[in-house]
Amino acid sequence: MKIAQMVIGLILFLTATTIYAAEDSDDPYHLKGMYDMKITIGDKVFDDILHFDSVSEDHFCHTDSGVFCGDIEGKLIVPGVFEAVLEVGTYYVDYSKLSGQLEFQFYILAQENGKQFYVHYSGVQDNENTLIGEARLADESLLGTFTAHKREEKP
């Protein structure tokens, strides 16, 4: 009888560990995907495309206080102008804060009118399908604000 209980306990442990690992590595905050981004710069609104190709949790930054973080890879597409790979893309969730919102940031090297310049994007996940935030130039001056809506995945 004891052996049967130990075997059942081991099976339950392995099942729970496998389920946790699968959920843990499968974009738990549902960031991955294509977003239609509207960025307002001055009095003009531009339509860009934000693509988060890969989102992964960093298991070393999880703490008992409810802090989670990870990496984001992807690109920003300014149609007809340029495509830029996301650099230093990260996300951060601190459940000890009242809002517990997911915060994210990334940099791009923009290429417009024959010039290159870095832009720092940062924001929050407003809900599972919407990101809101701002874009700043290297000198920290505000370039613009944005809202990005996730495209529905087609089966």
Backbone hydrogen bonds in HBPLUS format (Angstrom, degrees):
<---DONOR---> <-ACCEPTOR-->    atom                        ^
c    i                          cat <-CA-CA->   ^        H-A-AA   ^      H-
h    n   atom  resd res      DA  || num        DHA   H-A  angle D-A-AA Bond
n    s   type  num  typ     dist DA aas  dist angle  dist       angle   num
A0005-GLN N   A0001-MET O   3.04 MM   4  6.37 157.2  2.09 151.1 157.0     1
A0006-MET N   A0002-LYS O   2.95 MM   4  6.18 153.9  2.02 146.8 154.1     2
A0007-VAL N   A0003-ILE O   2.87 MM   4  6.11 157.8  1.92 151.3 157.4     3
A0008-ILE N   A0004-ALA O   2.92 MM   4  6.12 164.6  1.94 150.0 154.3     4
A0009-GLY N   A0005-GLN O   2.85 MM   4  6.00 157.6  1.90 144.2 151.0     5
A0010-LEU N   A0006-MET O   2.85 MM   4  6.06 155.8  1.91 147.2 153.7     6
A0011-ILE N   A0007-VAL O   2.92 MM   4  6.16 158.0  1.97 151.0 156.8     7
A0012-LEU N   A0008-ILE O   2.95 MM   4  6.19 163.7  1.97 152.1 156.2     8
A0013-PHE N   A0009-GLY O   2.94 MM   4  6.12 157.7  1.99 146.5 153.0     9
A0014-LEU N   A0010-LEU O   2.91 MM   4  6.11 168.3  1.93 153.3 156.0    10
A0015-THR N   A0011-ILE O   2.91 MM   4  6.05 156.6  1.96 150.0 156.8    11
A0016-ALA N   A0012-LEU O   2.95 MM   4  6.11 166.3  1.97 150.2 153.8    12
A0017-THR N   A0013-PHE O   2.94 MM   4  6.13 160.7  1.98 152.2 157.8    13
A0018-THR N   A0014-LEU O   2.97 MM   4  6.07 157.2  2.02 144.2 150.2    14
A0019-ILE N   A0015-THR O   2.94 MM   4  6.17 163.7  1.97 154.3 158.4    15
A0020-TYR N   A0016-ALA O   2.96 MM   4  6.10 163.2  1.98 149.1 153.9    16
A0021-ALA N   A0017-THR O   2.95 MM   4  6.11 163.0  1.98 147.5 152.3    17
A0022-ALA N   A0018-THR O   2.96 MM   4  6.14 156.3  2.01 148.4 154.7    18
A0023-GLU N   A0019-ILE O   3.00 MM   4  6.22 164.6  2.02 153.6 157.1    19
A0024-ASP N   A0020-TYR O   2.80 MM   4  5.84 158.7  1.84 151.5 158.6    20
A0025-SER N   A0021-ALA O   3.12 MM   4  6.19 150.4  2.21 144.7 149.7    21
A0026-ASP N   A0023-GLU O   3.28 MM   3  5.24 156.5  2.34 101.3 108.3    22
A0030-HIS N   A0027-ASP O   2.96 MM   3  5.35 168.5  1.98 123.5 125.7    23
A0033-GLY N   A0052-PHE O   3.00 MM  19  5.27 158.1  2.05 135.2 142.2    24
A0052-PHE N   A0033-GLY O   2.91 MM  19  5.27 161.1  1.94 163.1 158.1    25
A0151-ARG N   A0034-MET O   2.76 MM 117  5.64 170.9  1.76 157.2 158.3    26
A0035-TYR N   A0050-LEU O   2.71 MM  15  5.00 153.5  1.78 157.3 164.1    27
A0050-LEU N   A0035-TYR O   2.96 MM  15  5.00 163.1  1.99 144.9 149.8    28
A0036-ASP N   A0149-HIS O   2.86 MM 113  5.31 160.1  1.90 151.3 147.7    29
A0149-HIS N   A0036-ASP O   2.97 MM 113  5.31 158.5  2.02 141.4 139.9    30
A0037-MET N   A0048-ASP O   2.88 MM  11  5.00 158.3  1.93 140.2 142.6    31
A0048-ASP N   A0037-MET O   2.79 MM  11  5.00 162.9  1.82 154.0 157.6    32
A0038-LYS N   A0147-THR O   2.88 MM 109  5.52 169.8  1.89 162.9 163.2    33
A0147-THR N   A0038-LYS O   3.06 MM 109  5.52 149.9  2.15 145.1 153.9    34
A0039-ILE N   A0046-PHE O   2.94 MM   7  5.29 159.1  1.99 149.6 155.2    35
A0046-PHE N   A0039-ILE O   2.86 MM   7  5.29 165.9  1.88 148.7 152.6    36
A0040-THR N   A0145-THR O   2.76 MM 105  5.40 161.1  1.79 166.9 170.4    37
A0145-THR N   A0040-THR O   3.12 MM 105  5.40 143.2  2.26 141.3 147.1    38
A0041-ILE N   A0044-LYS O   2.87 MM   3  5.46 151.7  1.95 157.6 165.5    39
A0044-LYS N   A0041-ILE O   3.09 MM   3  5.46 165.6  2.11 129.1 130.7    40
A0049-ILE N   A0077-ILE O   2.88 MM  28  4.97 159.4  1.93 146.7 152.3    41
A0077-ILE N   A0049-ILE O   2.74 MM  28  4.97 171.3  1.74 157.7 160.6    42
A0051-HIS N   A0075-LYS O   2.88 MM  24  5.33 167.5  1.90 172.3 172.1    43
A0075-LYS N   A0051-HIS O   2.94 MM  24  5.33 148.3  2.04 142.2 152.5    44
A0053-ASP N   A0073-GLU O   2.79 MM  20  5.65 125.0  2.10 129.7 145.2    45
A0054-SER N   A0073-GLU O   3.25 MM  19  5.05 165.6  2.27 127.6 130.6    46
A0073-GLU N   A0054-SER O   2.83 MM  19  5.05 156.9  1.89 152.3 154.8    47
A0056-SER N   A0071-ASP O   3.01 MM  15  5.37 160.1  2.05 147.6 153.5    48
A0071-ASP N   A0056-SER O   2.80 MM  15  5.37 143.4  1.93 152.6 162.5    49
A0058-ASP N   A0069-CYS O   2.87 MM  11  5.80 172.7  1.87 142.9 140.5    50
A0061-CYS N   A0058-ASP O   3.26 MM   3  5.97 164.3  2.29 118.0 122.1    51
A0063-THR N   A0067-VAL O   3.27 MM   4  5.46 140.0  2.44 139.7 146.5    52
A0066-GLY N   A0063-THR O   3.17 MM   3  5.73 165.9  2.19 116.6 118.3    53
A0095-TYR N   A0066-GLY O   2.85 MM  29  4.99 167.3  1.86 147.2 142.8    54
A0068-PHE N   A0093-VAL O   2.78 MM  25  5.09 160.9  1.81 153.1 159.4    55
A0093-VAL N   A0068-PHE O   2.69 MM  25  5.09 161.9  1.72 160.4 160.0    56
A0070-GLY N   A0091-TYR O   3.10 MM  21  5.37 148.9  2.20 137.5 137.6    57
A0091-TYR N   A0070-GLY O   2.99 MM  21  5.37 150.8  2.08 134.8 137.4    58
A0072-ILE N   A0089-GLY O   2.85 MM  17  4.65 161.0  1.89 118.4 117.8    59
A0086-LEU N   A0074-GLY O   2.96 MM  12  5.42 171.3  1.97 127.8 128.7    60
A0076-LEU N   A0084-ALA O   2.82 MM   8  5.30 156.3  1.87 152.6 160.2    61
A0084-ALA N   A0076-LEU O   2.89 MM   8  5.30 160.4  1.92 152.1 158.7    62
A0078-VAL N   A0082-PHE O   2.84 MM   4  5.35 170.4  1.85 170.1 172.4    63
A0081-VAL N   A0078-VAL O   2.84 MM   3  5.47 156.8  1.90 148.7 150.1    64
A0082-PHE N   A0078-VAL O   3.12 MM   4  5.35 152.7  2.19 139.0 147.4    65
A0087-GLU N   A0107-TYR O   2.77 MM  20  4.97 167.3  1.79 151.9 153.3    66
A0107-TYR N   A0087-GLU O   2.90 MM  20  4.97 162.2  1.93 150.8 154.7    67
A0090-THR N   A0105-GLN O   2.96 MM  15  5.62 159.1  2.00 157.2 163.7    68
A0105-GLN N   A0090-THR O   3.00 MM  15  5.62 150.1  2.09 157.9 159.2    69
A0092-TYR N   A0103-GLU O   2.77 MM  11  5.17 148.1  1.87 154.5 159.1    70
A0103-GLU N   A0092-TYR O   2.79 MM  11  5.17 174.6  1.79 157.9 159.7    71
A0097-LYS N   A0094-ASP O   3.13 MM   3  5.78 159.0  2.17 115.1 120.9    72
A0125-GLN N   A0102-LEU O   2.93 MM  23  5.43 150.2  2.02 149.5 155.6    73
A0104-PHE N   A0123-GLY O   2.94 MM  19  5.54 158.2  1.99 143.6 147.1    74
A0123-GLY N   A0104-PHE O   3.04 MM  19  5.54 152.8  2.12 148.9 149.4    75
A0106-PHE N   A0121-TYR O   2.97 MM  15  5.38 150.1  2.06 146.1 150.4    76
A0121-TYR N   A0106-PHE O   2.80 MM  15  5.38 165.1  1.82 171.9 175.3    77
A0108-ILE N   A0119-VAL O   2.99 MM  11  5.46 146.1  2.10 147.0 157.5    78
A0119-VAL N   A0108-ILE O   2.97 MM  11  5.46 154.4  2.04 151.6 157.5    79
A0110-ALA N   A0117-PHE O   2.77 MM   7  5.33 145.4  1.89 163.2 156.4    80
A0117-PHE N   A0110-ALA O   3.03 MM   7  5.33 150.3  2.12 138.6 146.0    81
A0112-GLU N   A0115-LYS O   2.95 MM   3  5.41 137.1  2.14 152.9 160.2    82
A0115-LYS N   A0112-GLU O   2.88 MM   3  5.41 160.9  1.92 120.3 126.8    83
A0120-HIS N   A0136-ARG O   2.79 MM  16  5.14 169.4  1.80 159.1 160.6    84
A0136-ARG N   A0120-HIS O   2.83 MM  16  5.14 157.7  1.88 140.5 147.9    85
A0122-SER N   A0134-GLU O   3.04 MM  12  5.71 157.4  2.09 161.7 167.9    86
A0134-GLU N   A0122-SER O   2.87 MM  12  5.71 154.0  1.94 164.8 173.2    87
A0124-VAL N   A0132-ILE O   2.86 MM   8  5.64 150.5  1.95 161.8 170.4    88
A0132-ILE N   A0124-VAL O   3.02 MM   8  5.64 163.2  2.05 161.1 166.5    89
A0126-ASP N   A0130-THR O   2.82 MM   4  5.42 128.9  2.08 137.3 151.3    90
A0130-THR N   A0127-ASN O   3.23 MM   3  5.30 164.4  2.26 111.3 115.6    91
A0150-LYS N   A0129-ASN O   2.79 MM  21  4.93 169.0  1.80 148.5 151.0    92
A0131-LEU N   A0148-ALA O   2.87 MM  17  5.02 159.5  1.91 146.2 153.1    93
A0148-ALA N   A0131-LEU O   2.79 MM  17  5.02 161.4  1.82 150.6 154.0    94
A0133-GLY N   A0146-PHE O   3.04 MM  13  5.40 155.9  2.10 148.2 147.4    95
A0146-PHE N   A0133-GLY O   2.89 MM  13  5.40 164.1  1.91 135.9 137.8    96
A0135-ALA N   A0144-GLY O   2.78 MM   9  5.28 161.2  1.81 153.6 153.1    97
A0143-LEU N   A0135-ALA O   2.76 MM   8  5.37 160.1  1.80 145.8 149.0    98
A0144-GLY N   A0135-ALA O   3.22 MM   9  5.28 156.8  2.28 137.2 138.9    99
A0137-LEU N   A0141-SER O   2.93 MM   4  5.51 160.7  1.97 161.5 163.4   100
A0140-GLU N   A0137-LEU O   2.79 MM   3  5.18 153.9  1.86 122.6 125.6   101
